[in-house]
Amino acid sequence: MSGLDVLVPTCDRPVELATTLAGLAAQDAEFGVVVSDQSTGDPGWDTPSARAMAAVLRERGCPVRFLRHVPRRGVAEHRAFLLDQSRARYVLFLDDDVWLAPGTVTRLRTAIETLGCGLVGAAVQGLSYLDDVRPDELAPYEEWTGAPEPERIEPGSPGWRRWTLHNAANPAHLARGLGLRPGEWRAYKIAWVGGCVLFDRAELLASGGFGFWRDLPPRHCGEDVVAQWRVMARAGGAGILPSGAVHLESPTTIPDRENEARDCVHVYRNG
């Protein structure tokens, strides 16, 4: 069993995908990479830049697989397909429009091993908002003082308000305020994390993975929230600072956001 796989679902984003792969190529950790493409035309990985970054990864011992997965059955099914491709101890779901600063993957793995929880996330930062400081949105910040405890999050719950922590460049502003030394990180309480989440694969599978895709309409969003909430209720979860995950701020490839997954399935199956 390998230690860690990075799972990247992609669709119609060749430039962004190459940038995401470039971030992975600059990491100091060892991991496998699986890219699954659902583009309407040529696969996003079929470009000179993406193949060059894949060559960099392979040269330093990180296996890379490029897969085509069609027809589309929704983003939750796409994540379920990717999860089926891995037998690693840990799986990092990384969106195709996120660049990771060097050292981010190592920090995520160190955090999940140290904390012993079901997931840790590096919230994506929109750095075009660096001059937009939002004190009210930062107010719910609260650190874990020990191992993260299992917790149920749902609209109106005490933890729900934490979703504002990840707006705009809020993670960058939070990290600045902590005055962290090089190599230092902090774990904090989350509502959920978008774009870059490392799971203990066994805990994700025990929580049902993304098998709930069959209960969703093909056009949906928020599938990652359902999976995270289930894992957090079972094994706890945390965000970490500094994040190191930078959102490329490209237009979404899922413009239809009417069907939130959490409104379409029973998140907590036992009540």
RONU-622569 format. One record per residue: x, y negated, z of N, C-alpha, C, O, CB in turn. Coordinates in steps of 0.2 Angstrom, whole numbers, padded with zeros to 4 digits, always signed. Glycine has a CB too. Layout:
! RONU-622569
XYZXYZXYZXYZXYZ/...
! end
This chain:
! RONU-622569
+0004+0006+0000+0000+0000+0000+0004-0006+0000+0009-0007+0004-0005+0000+0006/+0003-0011-0005+0007-0017-0005+0005-0022+0000-0001-0021+0003+0007-0020-0012/+0009-0027+0001+0007-0031+0007+0002-0036+0006-0002-0038+0010+0013-0034+0009/+0002-0040+0000-0002-0045-0002-0003-0046-0009+0002-0046-0013+0001-0052+0001/-0009-0047-0011-0011-0048-0018-0014-0055-0019-0018-0057-0014-0015-0043-0021/-0013-0059-0024-0016-0065-0025-0021-0064-0031-0019-0061-0036-0011-0071-0027/-0027-0065-0030-0033-0064-0034-0035-0070-0037-0038-0074-0033-0038-0060-0031/-0035-0071-0044-0037-0077-0047-0042-0076-0052-0041-0074-0057-0031-0081-0050/-0048-0078-0051-0054-0078-0056-0053-0085-0060-0052-0090-0057-0061-0078-0053/-0054-0084-0066-0053-0090-0071-0058-0090-0076-0060-0084-0079-0046-0090-0073/-0060-0096-0079-0064-0096-0084-0063-0103-0088-0065-0108-0085-0072-0095-0082/-0061-0103-0094-0061-0109-0098-0056-0114-0095-0058-0120-0096-0068-0112-0099/-0051-0112-0092-0046-0117-0089-0039-0115-0090-0035-0114-0086-0048-0118-0082/-0037-0115-0097-0030-0113-0098-0025-0118-0095-0020-0115-0093-0029-0113-0106/-0026-0124-0095-0021-0129-0092-0020-0128-0085-0015-0128-0082-0022-0136-0094/-0026-0128-0082-0027-0128-0074-0024-0121-0072-0020-0121-0067-0034-0128-0072/-0025-0115-0076-0023-0109-0074-0015-0109-0074-0012-0106-0070-0025-0104-0079/-0012-0112-0079-0005-0112-0080-0002-0116-0074+0003-0114-0071-0003-0115-0086/-0005-0121-0072-0003-0125-0066-0003-0121-0060+0001-0121-0055-0007-0132-0065/-0009-0117-0059-0010-0113-0053-0004-0108-0053-0001-0106-0048-0017-0109-0053/-0003-0105-0059+0003-0100-0059+0009-0103-0057+0014-0100-0055+0003-0096-0066/+0010-0109-0060+0017-0112-0058+0018-0113-0050+0023-0113-0048+0017-0119-0061/+0012-0115-0047+0013-0115-0040+0014-0109-0037+0018-0108-0032+0006-0118-0037/+0012-0103-0039+0013-0097-0037+0021-0095-0038+0024-0092-0034+0009-0091-0040/+0023-0097-0044+0030-0095-0046+0035-0099-0042+0041-0096-0041+0031-0097-0053/+0033-0104-0038+0037-0108-0034+0037-0105-0027+0041-0108-0022+0036-0115-0034/+0033-0100-0025+0033-0098-0018+0039-0094-0017+0042-0091-0021+0026-0094-0017/+0040-0093-0010+0046-0089-0008+0044-0082-0005+0048-0078-0002+0050-0093-0002/+0037-0081-0006+0035-0074-0004+0034-0069-0009+0035-0071-0015+0028-0075+0000/+0034-0063-0007+0033-0057-0012+0025-0055-0012+0022-0054-0007+0037-0051-0011/+0022-0055-0018+0015-0053-0018+0014-0051-0025+0018-0052-0030+0011-0059-0016/+0008-0047-0026+0006-0046-0033+0001-0051-0035-0002-0055-0031+0003-0039-0033/+0000-0052-0042-0005-0057-0044-0009-0053-0049-0007-0050-0054-0001-0063-0048/-0016-0054-0048-0021-0052-0053-0025-0058-0055-0028-0061-0051-0025-0046-0050/-0025-0059-0062-0029-0064-0065-0035-0061-0069-0033-0057-0073-0025-0069-0069/-0041-0063-0068-0046-0060-0071-0050-0066-0075-0052-0071-0072-0051-0056-0067/-0051-0065-0081-0053-0070-0086-0060-0069-0089-0061-0064-0091-0048-0072-0091/-0064-0074-0088-0071-0074-0091-0072-0080-0096-0078-0082-0097-0076-0074-0086/-0067-0082-0100-0067-0088-0104-0072-0086-0110-0072-0080-0112-0060-0090-0107/-0075-0091-0113-0079-0090-0119-0075-0089-0125-0078-0086-0130-0084-0096-0120/-0069-0091-0125-0065-0090-0131-0059-0086-0129-0059-0081-0126-0062-0097-0134/-0053-0088-0131-0047-0084-0130-0046-0084-0122-0047-0089-0119-0041-0087-0133/-0043-0079-0119-0041-0079-0112-0037-0085-0110-0032-0087-0114-0038-0073-0110/-0038-0088-0104-0034-0094-0102-0027-0092-0101-0023-0096-0101-0037-0096-0096/-0025-0085-0100-0019-0084-0099-0015-0082-0105-0009-0081-0105-0018-0077-0094/-0018-0083-0111-0015-0082-0117-0012-0088-0120-0014-0090-0126-0020-0078-0122/-0008-0091-0116-0004-0097-0118+0003-0097-0116+0005-0093-0112-0008-0104-0115/+0007-0100-0120+0015-0100-0119+0016-0102-0111+0020-0099-0108+0018-0105-0123/+0013-0107-0109+0014-0109-0102+0012-0104-0097+0016-0103-0092+0011-0116-0100/+0006-0101-0097+0004-0096-0093+0009-0090-0093+0011-0087-0088-0003-0094-0094/+0011-0088-0099+0015-0082-0100+0022-0084-0097+0025-0079-0094+0015-0080-0107/+0024-0090-0098+0031-0092-0095+0031-0091-0087+0036-0089-0084+0033-0099-0097/+0026-0093-0084+0025-0093-0077+0025-0086-0075+0027-0084-0069+0019-0097-0074/+0021-0082-0078+0020-0075-0077+0027-0071-0077+0029-0067-0073+0016-0071-0081/+0031-0074-0082+0038-0071-0083+0042-0073-0077+0046-0069-0074+0041-0073-0089/+0042-0079-0074+0045-0081-0068+0044-0077-0062+0048-0074-0059+0044-0089-0067/+0037-0076-0062+0035-0071-0056+0038-0064-0057+0040-0061-0052+0027-0071-0056/+0037-0061-0062+0039-0055-0063+0047-0054-0062+0050-0049-0060+0038-0052-0070/+0051-0059-0064+0058-0059-0064+0060-0059-0056+0065-0056-0055+0061-0065-0067/+0056-0062-0052+0058-0062-0045+0054-0056-0041+0054-0056-0035+0057-0068-0042/+0051-0051-0045+0049-0045-0042+0041-0045-0040+0039-0041-0036+0052-0044-0036/+0038-0050-0043+0030-0051-0041+0027-0048-0047+0026-0052-0053+0028-0058-0040/+0023-0042-0047+0020-0040-0053+0014-0044-0054+0010-0047-0050+0017-0033-0051/+0012-0045-0061+0007-0049-0063+0003-0045-0068+0005-0042-0073+0009-0056-0067/-0004-0045-0067-0009-0042-0071-0014-0047-0074-0017-0051-0070-0012-0036-0068/-0015-0047-0080-0020-0051-0084-0025-0047-0086-0024-0042-0090-0017-0055-0089/-0031-0048-0084-0037-0044-0086-0042-0048-0089-0043-0054-0088-0040-0040-0079/-0046-0045-0093-0052-0048-0096-0058-0045-0093-0059-0039-0093-0052-0048-0104/-0063-0049-0090-0069-0046-0087-0075-0049-0089-0077-0055-0087-0068-0047-0079/-0078-0046-0094-0085-0049-0097-0089-0043-0098-0087-0037-0098-0083-0052-0104/-0096-0044-0098-0099-0050-0098-0100-0053-0091-0098-0050-0086-0106-0050-0101/-0101-0060-0091-0102-0063-0084-0108-0061-0081-0114-0060-0084-0102-0071-0085/-0107-0059-0075-0113-0058-0070-0113-0062-0064-0117-0060-0059-0113-0050-0068/-0110-0068-0064-0110-0072-0059-0103-0072-0055-0099-0067-0056-0115-0071-0054/-0102-0078-0052-0095-0078-0048-0094-0073-0043-0088-0071-0042-0094-0085-0046/-0099-0071-0039-0099-0066-0034-0097-0060-0037-0092-0056-0034-0105-0066-0030/-0100-0058-0042-0098-0051-0046-0091-0052-0048-0087-0047-0048-0102-0050-0051/-0088-0057-0050-0082-0058-0053-0077-0057-0047-0071-0054-0048-0081-0065-0056/-0078-0060-0041-0074-0059-0035-0074-0052-0033-0069-0049-0031-0076-0063-0030/-0080-0048-0033-0080-0041-0032-0076-0037-0036-0073-0032-0034-0088-0039-0032/-0076-0039-0043-0072-0035-0047-0064-0036-0046-0060-0031-0046-0073-0038-0055/-0062-0042-0044-0055-0043-0042-0053-0040-0036-0048-0037-0035-0054-0051-0041/-0058-0040-0031-0056-0036-0025-0055-0029-0026-0051-0026-0023-0062-0037-0020/-0059-0026-0031-0058-0019-0032-0051-0017-0035-0049-0011-0035-0064-0017-0037/-0048-0022-0038-0042-0021-0041-0036-0021-0036-0030-0019-0038-0040-0027-0046/-0037-0022-0030-0032-0023-0025-0032-0017-0020-0038-0015-0018-0032-0029-0022/-0026-0015-0018-0026-0010-0012-0021-0013-0007-0019-0010-0002-0024-0003-0014/-0020-0020-0007-0015-0023-0002-0018-0024+0004-0024-0024+0005-0013-0030-0005/-0014-0025+0009-0016-0026+0016-0020-0033+0017-0025-0033+0020-0010-0026+0021/-0017-0038+0013-0020-0044+0013-0022-0046+0006-0018-0045+0001-0016-0050+0016/-0027-0050+0005-0029-0053-0002-0030-0060-0001-0034-0063+0003-0035-0049-0005/-0027-0064-0006-0028-0071-0006-0032-0073-0012-0030-0072-0018-0021-0075-0006/-0038-0075-0011-0042-0078-0016-0040-0085-0018-0041-0089-0014-0050-0077-0015/-0038-0086-0024-0035-0093-0026-0039-0095-0032-0039-0091-0037-0028-0092-0027/-0042-0101-0032-0046-0103-0037-0041-0105-0043-0035-0107-0041-0050-0109-0035/-0044-0106-0049-0039-0107-0055-0038-0114-0056-0035-0116-0061-0042-0104-0061/-0040-0119-0051-0038-0126-0051-0035-0128-0045-0036-0134-0043-0045-0130-0053/-0030-0124-0042-0027-0126-0036-0020-0124-0037-0017-0119-0038-0030-0121-0030/-0016-0129-0035-0008-0129-0035-0006-0128-0028-0008-0132-0024-0005-0135-0038/-0002-0123-0027+0001-0122-0020+0008-0125-0019+0012-0123-0023+0001-0115-0018/+0009-0129-0014+0016-0131-0012+0020-0125-0010+0018-0121-0008+0016-0137-0007/+0027-0126-0012+0031-0120-0009+0030-0119-0002+0030-0123+0002+0038-0122-0011/+0030-0113+0000+0030-0110+0007+0023-0109+0009+0022-0107+0014+0033-0115+0011/+0018-0111+0005+0011-0110+0007+0009-0103+0008+0006-0101+0013+0006-0113+0002/+0010-0099+0004+0008-0092+0004+0012-0088+0011+0009-0085+0014+0010-0087-0002/+0018-0090+0012+0021-0087+0018+0018-0090+0024+0017-0086+0029+0029-0089+0018/+0016-0096+0024+0013-0099+0030+0006-0096+0031+0004-0095+0037+0012-0107+0029/+0002-0095+0026-0004-0091+0027-0003-0084+0030-0007-0082+0034-0008-0091+0020/+0002-0081+0027+0003-0074+0029+0005-0074+0037+0003-0070+0041+0008-0070+0025/+0010-0078+0038+0012-0079+0045+0006-0080+0050+0006-0078+0055+0017-0084+0046/+0002-0085+0048-0004-0087+0052-0009-0081+0053-0011-0080+0059-0008-0093+0049/-0010-0077+0048-0015-0072+0049-0012-0066+0053-0016-0063+0057-0018-0069+0042/-0006-0065+0052-0003-0060+0056-0002-0062+0064-0003-0058+0068+0004-0058+0054/-0001-0069+0065+0000-0071+0071-0007-0072+0075-0007-0070+0081+0003-0078+0071/-0012-0074+0071-0018-0075+0074-0022-0069+0075-0026-0068+0079-0022-0080+0070/-0021-0064+0071-0024-0057+0071-0032-0058+0070-0036-0054+0072-0024-0054+0078/-0034-0063+0065-0041-0064+0063-0042-0061+0056-0038-0058+0053-0043-0071+0064/-0049-0062+0054-0051-0059+0048-0049-0063+0042-0048-0060+0036-0058-0058+0048/-0048-0070+0043-0046-0074+0037-0043-0080+0040-0044-0083+0045-0052-0076+0033/-0038-0083+0035-0036-0090+0036-0036-0093+0030-0035-0090+0024-0028-0090+0039/-0038-0100+0030-0038-0103+0024-0034-0110+0023-0033-0113+0029-0045-0105+0022/-0032-0112+0017-0029-0118+0016-0033-0122+0012-0034-0121+0006-0022-0117+0013/-0037-0127+0015-0042-0131+0012-0039-0135+0006-0034-0138+0007-0046-0135+0017/-0042-0135+0001-0039-0139-0005-0040-0147-0004-0045-0149-0001-0043-0137-0012/-0035-0150-0006-0035-0157-0005-0035-0161-0011-0032-0160-0016-0028-0159-0001/-0040-0166-0011-0040-0171-0017-0036-0177-0016-0038-0181-0013-0047-0173-0019/-0029-0176-0018-0025-0181-0017-0026-0188-0020-0022-0193-0018-0018-0179-0018/-0030-0188-0025-0032-0195-0027-0036-0199-0022-0037-0205-0023-0037-0194-0034/-0038-0196-0017-0041-0199-0011-0037-0201-0005-0039-0202+0000-0047-0195-0009/-0030-0201-0006-0026-0202-0001-0027-0209+0003-0025-0209+0009-0019-0202-0003/-0029-0214-0001-0030-0220+0002-0037-0221+0005-0039-0226+0008-0029-0226-0003/-0041-0216+0005-0048-0215+0007-0048-0212+0014-0049-0205+0014-0053-0212+0002/-0047-0215+0020-0047-0212+0026-0054-0212+0029-0057-0217+0029-0042-0215+0031/-0057-0206+0032-0064-0206+0034-0064-0203+0041-0065-0197+0042-0067-0201+0029/-0063-0208+0046-0062-0205+0053-0069-0201+0055-0068-0197+0059-0062-0211+0057/-0075-0203+0053-0081-0200+0055-0080-0193+0053-0083-0188+0056-0087-0203+0053/-0078-0191+0047-0078-0185+0044-0072-0180+0048-0073-0174+0048-0077-0185+0037/-0067-0184+0050-0062-0180+0054-0064-0178+0061-0060-0174+0064-0055-0184+0054/-0069-0181+0064-0071-0181+0071-0072-0174+0073-0070-0172+0079-0077-0185+0072/-0075-0169+0069-0076-0162+0071-0070-0158+0072-0070-0152+0074-0081-0159+0067/-0064-0161+0071-0058-0156+0071-0057-0154+0078-0057-0158+0083-0052-0161+0069/-0056-0147+0078-0054-0144+0085-0050-0138+0084-0051-0134+0079-0061-0142+0088/-0044-0138+0087-0039-0132+0086-0041-0126+0090-0045-0126+0095-0032-0134+0088/-0039-0120+0087-0040-0114+0091-0034-0114+0096-0028-0115+0094-0040-0108+0087/-0035-0113+0102-0030-0113+0107-0027-0106+0108-0022-0105+0112-0032-0115+0114/-0030-0101+0106-0028-0094+0106-0030-0090+0099-0031-0094+0094-0031-0090+0112/-0031-0084+0100-0034-0081+0094-0041-0083+0092-0045-0084+0096-0034-0073+0095/-0042-0084+0086-0049-0086+0084-0054-0081+0086-0053-0075+0085-0050-0087+0076/-0060-0083+0089-0065-0078+0091-0070-0078+0086-0072-0082+0082-0068-0081+0097/-0074-0072+0085-0079-0071+0081-0084-0076+0082-0086-0078+0088-0082-0064+0082/-0087-0079+0076-0092-0085+0077-0097-0084+0071-0095-0083+0065-0088-0091+0077/-0103-0086+0073-0108-0086+0067-0109-0094+0065-0110-0098+0070-0115-0083+0070/-0108-0095+0059-0109-0102+0056-0116-0102+0052-0117-0097+0048-0103-0104+0052/-0120-0106+0053-0126-0107+0049-0128-0114+0049-0126-0118+0054-0132-0102+0051/-0132-0117+0044-0134-0124+0045-0138-0125+0051-0142-0122+0054-0139-0125+0039/-0135-0131+0054-0138-0133+0061-0134-0130+0067-0135-0132+0072-0145-0131+0061/-0130-0125+0066-0126-0123+0071-0120-0127+0073-0119-0132+0069-0123-0116+0069/-0117-0127+0079-0112-0131+0081-0106-0132+0077-0103-0137+0076-0109-0129+0088/-0105-0126+0073-0099-0126+0069-0100-0129+0062-0096-0130+0058-0096-0119+0068/-0107-0130+0060-0109-0132+0054-0106-0139+0052-0104-0140+0046-0116-0132+0053/-0105-0143+0056-0103-0150+0055-0096-0150+0053-0093-0155+0050-0104-0155+0061/-0092-0145+0054-0085-0145+0052-0084-0145+0045-0078-0146+0042-0082-0139+0055/-0089-0144+0041-0088-0144+0033-0085-0151+0031-0082-0151+0026-0095-0143+0030/-0086-0156+0035-0083-0163+0032-0076-0163+0033-0073-0167+0030-0086-0168+0037/-0073-0159+0037-0065-0159+0037-0062-0158+0031-0056-0160+0030-0063-0153+0042/-0065-0155+0026-0062-0153+0020-0064-0157+0014-0062-0156+0008-0063-0146+0018/-0067-0163+0015-0069-0167+0010-0063-0171+0007-0058-0173+0011-0074-0172+0012/-0063-0173+0001-0058-0178-0002-0051-0176+0001-0049-0170-0001-0059-0185+0001/-0047-0181+0004-0040-0179+0006-0040-0178+0014-0035-0179+0017-0035-0185+0004/-0046-0176+0016-0046-0176+0024-0041-0171+0027-0038-0172+0032-0053-0173+0026/-0039-0165+0023-0034-0161+0026-0027-0164+0027-0023-0163+0031-0033-0154+0022/-0026-0168+0022-0019-0172+0022-0019-0177+0027-0014-0178+0031-0018-0175+0015/-0025-0180+0029-0025-0185+0034-0024-0182+0041-0021-0184+0045-0031-0189+0033/-0028-0176+0041-0027-0172+0048-0020-0170+0049-0018-0171+0055-0032-0166+0048/-0017-0168+0044-0010-0165+0045-0005-0171+0047-0001-0170+0051-0007-0162+0039/-0006-0177+0044-0002-0183+0045-0003-0185+0052+0002-0186+0056-0004-0188+0041/-0009-0184+0055-0010-0186+0062-0007-0182+0067-0006-0184+0073-0017-0187+0063/-0005-0176+0065-0003-0171+0070+0005-0172+0071+0008-0169+0076-0004-0164+0067/+0008-0175+0066+0015-0176+0067+0019-0169+0067+0024-0168+0071+0017-0180+0073/+0017-0165+0063+0020-0158+0063+0028-0158+0060+0029-0162+0056+0016-0153+0058/+0032-0154+0064+0039-0153+0062+0039-0148+0056+0034-0144+0055+0043-0151+0068/+0044-0148+0052+0045-0143+0047+0045-0136+0049+0048-0134+0054+0052-0144+0043/+0040-0132+0046+0039-0125+0048+0034-0124+0053+0032-0119+0055+0046-0123+0051/+0031-0130+0056+0026-0130+0061+0019-0130+0058+0018-0133+0053+0027-0135+0066/+0015-0126+0061+0008-0126+0058+0003-0126+0064+0005-0123+0070+0007-0120+0053/-0003-0127+0063-0009-0127+0068-0015-0124+0065-0016-0124+0059-0011-0134+0070/-0018-0120+0069-0024-0116+0067-0030-0120+0070-0030-0122+0076-0024-0109+0069/-0035-0121+0066-0041-0125+0068-0048-0122+0066-0048-0117+0062-0041-0132+0065/-0053-0124+0069-0060-0121+0068-0063-0124+0062-0062-0130+0060-0064-0122+0074/-0066-0119+0058-0069-0121+0052-0076-0119+0051-0079-0115+0055-0065-0118+0046/-0079-0122+0046-0086-0120+0044-0085-0115+0038-0088-0110+0039-0090-0126+0041/-0081-0117+0034-0078-0112+0029-0073-0116+0025-0071-0121+0026-0084-0110+0023/-0069-0112+0021-0064-0115+0017-0065-0113+0009-0066-0108+0008-0057-0112+0019/-0064-0118+0005-0065-0117-0002-0058-0117-0006-0054-0121-0004-0069-0123-0005/-0058-0112-0010-0052-0113-0015-0046-0109-0014-0043-0106-0018-0050-0119-0016/-0044-0107-0007-0038-0104-0006-0039-0101+0001-0038-0104+0006-0032-0109-0005/-0041-0094+0001-0042-0091+0007-0039-0084+0007-0040-0080+0003-0050-0090+0008/-0035-0082+0013-0032-0076+0013-0036-0072+0018-0037-0074+0024-0025-0077+0016/-0038-0066+0016-0042-0061+0020-0038-0055+0022-0033-0053+0018-0048-0059+0016/-0039-0053+0028-0038-0046+0030-0042-0042+0025-0048-0042+0027-0038-0044+0037/-0040-0038+0021-0044-0034+0016-0048-0029+0019-0054-0029+0017-0040-0031+0011/-0046-0026+0024-0050-0021+0028-0056-0024+0031-0062-0022+0031-0046-0017+0033/-0055-0030+0034-0061-0034+0037-0066-0037+0032-0072-0036+0033-0058-0040+0041/-0063-0039+0026-0068-0041+0021-0072-0035+0018-0078-0036+0017-0064-0044+0015/-0069-0029+0017-0073-0024+0015-0078-0021+0020-0083-0020+0019-0068-0018+0013/-0076-0021+0027-0080-0019+0032-0086-0024+0033-0091-0022+0035-0076-0019+0039/-0085-0030+0030-0091-0035+0030-0095-0035+0024-0099-0039+0023-0088-0042+0031/-0093-0030+0020-0097-0030+0013-0094-0033+0007-0097-0032+0002-0104-0033+0014/-0088-0036+0008-0085-0039+0002-0089-0044-0001-0093-0048+0002-0082-0034-0002/-0090-0043-0008-0094-0047-0012-0100-0043-0015-0102-0045-0020-0090-0051-0017/-0101-0037-0012-0106-0033-0015-0113-0036-0015-0117-0033-0018-0106-0027-0010/-0114-0041-0011-0121-0044-0012-0122-0048-0018-0127-0050-0019-0121-0050-0006/-0117-0047-0023-0118-0051-0029-0125-0048-0033-0128-0051-0037-0112-0050-0034/-0126-0042-0031-0132-0038-0034-0139-0042-0032-0144-0041-0035-0132-0031-0033/-0139-0045-0026-0145-0048-0024-0145-0056-0026-0150-0059-0024-0145-0048-0016/-0140-0058-0030-0140-0065-0032-0143-0066-0039-0142-0061-0043-0133-0068-0031/-0146-0072-0041-0147-0073-0048-0140-0074-0051-0135-0076-0048-0151-0079-0049/-0139-0073-0058-0133-0074-0061-0130-0080-0060-0124-0081-0060-0134-0072-0069/-0134-0086-0060-0131-0092-0059-0132-0094-0052-0137-0095-0049-0135-0098-0064/-0126-0094-0049-0126-0096-0041-0120-0099-0040-0115-0099-0044-0128-0090-0037/-0119-0102-0034-0113-0104-0031-0113-0103-0023-0118-0100-0021-0113-0112-0032/-0107-0104-0020-0107-0103-0013-0106-0096-0011-0107-0094-0005-0113-0106-0010/-0104-0092-0016-0103-0085-0014-0097-0084-0009-0097-0079-0005-0101-0081-0020/-0092-0088-0009-0087-0088-0005-0089-0089+0002-0086-0086+0007-0081-0092-0007/-0094-0094+0003-0096-0095+0010-0099-0089+0013-0098-0088+0019-0101-0101+0009/-0103-0085+0010-0107-0080+0012-0101-0074+0015-0102-0072+0020-0111-0076+0007/-0097-0073+0010-0091-0068+0012-0087-0070+0018-0086-0066+0023-0087-0067+0006/-0086-0077+0018-0082-0079+0024-0086-0079+0031-0083-0077+0036-0079-0086+0023/-0092-0081+0030-0096-0081+0036-0097-0074+0039-0097-0073+0045-0103-0084+0035/-0097-0069+0035-0098-0062+0037-0092-0060+0041-0092-0057+0046-0100-0058+0031/-0086-0062+0038-0080-0060+0040-0078-0063+0047-0076-0061+0052-0074-0061+0036/-0080-0070+0047-0079-0074+0053-0083-0071+0059-0081-0071+0065-0081-0081+0052/-0089-0069+0057-0094-0066+0063-0091-0060+0065-0093-0058+0071-0101-0065+0060/-0087-0056+0062-0085-0050+0064-0078-0050+0067-0076-0047+0072-0084-0045+0058/-0073-0055+0064-0066-0055+0066-0063-0061+0067-0057-0062+0068-0062-0051+0061/-0067-0067+0066-0065-0074+0067-0061-0076+0061-0059-0072+0057-0060-0074+0073/-0060-0083+0061-0056-0086+0055-0054-0093+0057-0056-0095+0062-0061-0086+0049/-0049-0095+0053-0046-0102+0055-0044-0105+0048-0042-0102+0043-0041-0101+0060/-0044-0112+0049-0040-0115+0044-0033-0117+0046-0032-0117+0052-0044-0122+0042/-0028-0118+0042-0022-0120+0044-0019-0127+0041-0021-0128+0036-0017-0115+0043/-0016-0130+0045-0012-0137+0043-0005-0136+0045-0003-0133+0050-0015-0143+0047/-0001-0139+0040-0003-0142+0034-0006-0137+0029-0004-0131+0029+0003-0145+0031/-0010-0140+0024-0013-0135+0020-0009-0133+0014-0008-0127+0013-0019-0139+0017/-0006-0137+0010-0002-0135+0005-0005-0134-0001-0002-0132-0007+0003-0129+0007/-0012-0134-0001-0016-0132-0007-0019-0139-0010-0022-0143-0007-0022-0128-0005/-0017-0140-0016-0019-0146-0020-0024-0145-0025-0023-0141-0030-0013-0150-0023/-0030-0148-0024-0035-0147-0029-0033-0151-0036-0032-0157-0035-0042-0149-0027/-0034-0148-0041-0032-0152-0048-0038-0157-0050-0037-0161-0054-0031-0147-0053/-0043-0157-0046-0049-0161-0047-0052-0161-0055-0054-0166-0057-0047-0168-0046/-0051-0155-0058-0054-0154-0064-0062-0154-0063-0064-0152-0058-0051-0148-0068/-0066-0155-0069-0073-0154-0068-0075-0147-0067-0071-0142-0069-0076-0156-0075/-0080-0145-0063-0082-0139-0061-0084-0135-0067-0087-0137-0072-0087-0139-0056/-0083-0128-0067-0085-0124-0072-0092-0121-0070-0094-0116-0074-0080-0118-0074/-0094-0123-0065-0101-0120-0062-0105-0126-0061-0107-0128-0055-0100-0116-0056/-0108-0129-0066-0112-0135-0065-0119-0134-0062-0121-0139-0059-0113-0139-0072/-0121-0128-0063-0128-0127-0060-0127-0124-0053-0125-0119-0052-0132-0121-0065/-0129-0128-0048-0128-0127-0041-0134-0127-0037-0134-0128-0031-0123-0132-0038/-0139-0125-0041-0146-0125-0038-0147-0119-0033-0150-0119-0028-0152-0124-0043/-0144-0113-0035-0145-0107-0031-0139-0106-0026-0134-0103-0028-0146-0101-0035/-0139-0108-0020-0134-0107-0015-0134-0100-0013-0140-0098-0011-0134-0112-0009/-0129-0096-0013-0129-0089-0011-0132-0088-0004-0135-0084-0003-0122-0086-0011/-0130-0093+0001-0133-0092+0008-0140-0092+0008-0143-0090+0013-0129-0097+0012/-0143-0096+0003-0151-0096+0003-0154-0090+0000-0160-0089+0000-0153-0103+0000/-0150-0086-0004-0153-0081-0008-0152-0074-0005-0155-0069-0007-0149-0081-0014/-0148-0073+0000-0146-0067+0004-0147-0068+0011-0146-0073+0014-0140-0064+0002/-0148-0062+0015-0147-0062+0022-0140-0062+0024-0136-0057+0023-0151-0056+0025/-0137-0068+0026-0130-0068+0028-0128-0063+0033-0123-0059+0032-0128-0075+0030/-0132-0064+0039-0130-0059+0044-0136-0054+0044-0141-0055+0046-0131-0063+0051/-0134-0048+0042-0138-0043+0040-0142-0040+0046-0147-0037+0045-0135-0037+0037/-0139-0041+0052-0142-0038+0058-0146-0043+0062-0147-0043+0068-0137-0035+0063/-0148-0048+0059-0152-0054+0062-0149-0060+0061-0152-0065+0064-0153-0052+0069/
! end
